[in-house]
Amino acid sequence: KCWKNTRDRCVKARKGKKRKSGDPGGNKNTPPILKELSRLSTFINNRYKQQ
């Protein structure tokens, strides 16, 4: 359960960073959780929408 929570927080932060990169208002800082858990990015798979 702890891993699932951590994974979800990391994925949510990564999506938020991608989404907000083009928004006006200056540069967005990298969320601290992404810096701490960057080593897990190889284990987190993206979900693809089925068509």
ABEGO torsion letter per residue (X at the ends): XAAAAAAAAAAAAAAAAAAAAABBGEBBBBBAAAAAAAAAAAABBBBBBBX
